[in-house]
Amino acid sequence: MDNGAFPVFIGPNLGDISDADKENSIKPNASFTTTKSVLYDAVIVVGGENSINTLEDCGAAGAFVKEAFKHGKPIIATGEGVDLIARLNFQGIILATQDSSFESCKGVVSSRSFSDPQQLTQAMYDAIAAHRHFDRNVSKVQI
């Protein structure tokens, strides 16, 4: 936000989203069924086991990310969010693994840990600054 980003929170519904300890929460601006990912500059899938389990149970969340991928939008995934992206089976995309905690491939930035936050932040900025990533194989991506 210090660099002019304006986050918009999207959830499975418009109910509050709480952290794992239920100490903090945010109210989503929209739900996956009431907005489209093409309206945004990038999609960020934040980790957290409970969060990812909820997103996986919401078919519209996967469709939201697939649509962003198909339209060349930058996608950033952290922690368990990388697992969600992996399950979407995007062809030709290299994601972070336990052995390589960070990857940036065709506008998809993934980090298993925050061991180097500056590297992650710079890769995210670079992916967003490129605006679209048309070098992806999207022919088999079904929404």
C-alpha positions in Angstrom: 0.0 0.0 0.0 3.0 2.3 0.6 3.6 2.0 -3.2 0.1 2.8 -4.3 -1.5 -0.6 -4.3 -5.1 -0.8 -3.3 -6.0 -4.3 -2.0 -9.5 -5.7 -2.7 -10.4 -8.7 -0.6 -12.5 -11.4 -2.3 -14.1 -14.2 -0.3 -16.4 -17.2 -0.8 -19.2 -14.9 0.5 -19.5 -11.5 2.1 -19.1 -12.8 5.6 -16.1 -11.8 7.7 -12.8 -13.6 7.1 -10.9 -14.3 10.4 -7.4 -15.3 11.0 -6.6 -18.7 12.5 -6.7 -17.4 16.0 -10.1 -15.6 15.4 -8.5 -12.4 16.7 -8.5 -10.4 13.5 -10.9 -10.3 10.7 -11.7 -8.4 7.5 -14.8 -8.0 5.5 -14.5 -8.9 1.9 -15.2 -6.3 -0.7 -16.8 -8.9 -3.0 -17.4 -12.6 -3.4 -16.0 -14.9 -6.1 -19.5 -15.2 -7.6 -20.1 -11.4 -7.7 -16.9 -10.2 -9.4 -14.5 -11.3 -12.1 -10.7 -11.5 -11.7 -10.2 -9.6 -15.0 -11.3 -6.5 -13.2 -8.1 -6.6 -11.1 -4.4 -6.0 -11.9 -3.3 -9.2 -10.0 -4.5 -12.1 -7.9 -2.8 -12.9 -4.6 -3.6 -16.3 -2.9 -2.4 -16.1 0.7 -1.6 -19.3 2.5 -3.0 -20.6 5.7 -4.3 -24.2 5.9 -7.8 -23.2 6.9 -8.0 -20.5 4.3 -6.9 -22.8 1.5 -9.3 -25.6 2.6 -12.1 -23.0 2.4 -11.0 -21.9 -1.0 -10.8 -25.4 -2.3 -14.3 -26.1 -1.2 -15.5 -23.0 -3.2 -15.4 -23.9 -6.9 -15.8 -20.3 -7.8 -12.4 -19.5 -6.2 -10.6 -21.9 -8.6 -12.5 -20.5 -11.5 -11.5 -17.0 -10.4 -7.8 -17.9 -10.4 -8.1 -19.8 -13.7 -9.7 -16.8 -15.4 -6.9 -14.6 -14.2 -4.4 -17.0 -15.5 -6.1 -17.3 -18.9 -6.2 -13.5 -19.2 -2.4 -13.2 -18.4 -2.9 -11.5 -15.1 -0.1 -11.8 -12.5 -0.8 -14.4 -9.8 1.1 -14.4 -6.6 0.8 -17.4 -4.1 2.3 -17.8 -0.7 2.6 -20.7 1.7 -0.2 -23.2 1.2 -1.6 -20.9 -1.5 1.1 -22.4 -3.7 -0.6 -25.8 -3.2 -3.9 -24.4 -4.4 -2.2 -23.1 -7.6 -0.4 -26.4 -8.1 -3.8 -28.2 -8.0 -5.1 -26.0 -10.9 -2.4 -27.7 -13.1 -1.3 -24.7 -15.1 0.9 -26.1 -18.0 4.5 -24.8 -18.2 4.5 -23.0 -14.8 7.2 -23.7 -12.3 6.1 -23.3 -8.7 8.1 -23.1 -5.5 8.7 -26.4 -3.8 10.0 -27.4 -0.4 13.5 -27.4 -2.0 13.1 -24.1 -3.9 11.2 -21.8 -1.6 10.7 -19.1 -4.3 9.9 -19.2 -8.0 8.8 -16.6 -10.6 7.6 -18.1 -13.9 5.5 -16.3 -16.6 3.9 -13.9 -14.2 3.2 -16.5 -11.5 5.2 -15.7 -8.4 5.2 -18.4 -5.7 6.9 -18.5 -2.3 6.7 -21.3 0.3 8.1 -19.1 3.0 9.0 -15.5 3.5 12.7 -16.3 3.9 13.5 -13.4 1.5 10.6 -10.9 1.5 12.5 -8.4 -0.6 12.9 -11.0 -3.4 9.2 -11.9 -3.2 8.1 -8.2 -3.2 10.3 -7.3 -6.1 9.1 -10.3 -8.2 5.5 -9.3 -7.4 6.2 -5.7 -8.5 7.8 -6.9 -11.7 5.0 -9.2 -12.5 2.4 -6.5 -11.9 4.4 -3.9 -13.8 4.4 -6.2 -16.9 0.6 -6.1 -16.7 -0.1 -9.1 -18.8 1.8 -12.4 -19.4 0.8 -13.7 -22.8 3.6 -16.3 -22.9 1.5 -18.8 -20.9 -0.1 -21.9 -22.4 -3.8 -21.3 -21.8 -5.3 -23.6 -24.4 -6.3 -26.2 -21.9 -7.4 -24.0 -19.1 -11.2 -24.4 -18.6 -13.1 -22.0 -16.5 
